[in-house]
Amino acid sequence: MSLSGGRKHQFKLKYTDADPSESIILAFDSKWQTLLHQGTINAIFRRQVPISFVPDQIFAYVSKPISAITAKLFVTAFERLPVDDTIRFAKGGHLREDELRSYAGDREELVVIQISGTKVAVRPIEFAHLAKEYDFWPSSTSMPLSATGVRTLDELGFEETV
């Protein structure tokens, strides 16, 4: 039995063909929070990102103990590369070559996402709110957003209020 009482979660802000966007949510370990907020990360590495489009922005969901969307990252490039070719981006991701190779494990390729800028949330969008209102559950890969989802997240966390 699942924690949701047997019902399957269906994230209400998820991408649909009727309401498309080119934005995704990516989960990050909480150890990356400070670097994300400083805007000094300009490369992100993933073993898999199962989406059918190149994202233009990433909403960064930071895991426990933070458990919130705390930043938005603007994407300039998104490509799958052989691990040996990803090494040149390691410094931009605040990783050493050995750390990046360890992360890659036995994979021959990694996805490299180059970032041109970061916007820190004015109000972090907490997991409790996302789960209750939108049936959100963090994905270990990525979660494509609808255009409605992007507008909703922007309103909840990134727009200044008067």
C-alpha positions, 0 to 999 in steps of 0.5 A: 500500500502506498503512502497516498492511500492506494491512489497513484500520484498524478502531479497536477502541474505536469507537462501535457501536449495541450499545455506544453512548456520547455521547463522541468523540475530537477531534484538536487541534494541539499549539499548543493543549496548554497552553490545554487543560490550563489549562482556559481554552478554553470554545469549540471550532470545527470545520468538520465533525463527522460524528456523529449525536449530541451529545457530552457529553465530548471526549477531546482527542488532541493531535498531534505532537510530543505524540501523545497523549490528554491531556485530557477536555473536558465539553460543555455545547452543540454547535451548527452556526451561521452564521459571523457568529454564531460570532464571539461565541464567538471569545474563549472559543476564544482566537481573534480574529475574523479568525482564526476567519473565516480558519479558516471559509474559504468555509464558511457555518457552523461547529460551535461546541462549548461546554465547561464544564470540563476534566480533564487526564489523570493519564497521557497515553494515547500514540499508540503504545499506542493504535495497537498495542492498539486500531488507533487512527489520529487522525481529522481530524474526530471519532471516536465512542467506544463505552461500552467505549472511554470506560471504557478511556480513563478507566482508561488515562489519567484514573483515579488509581492506588493 
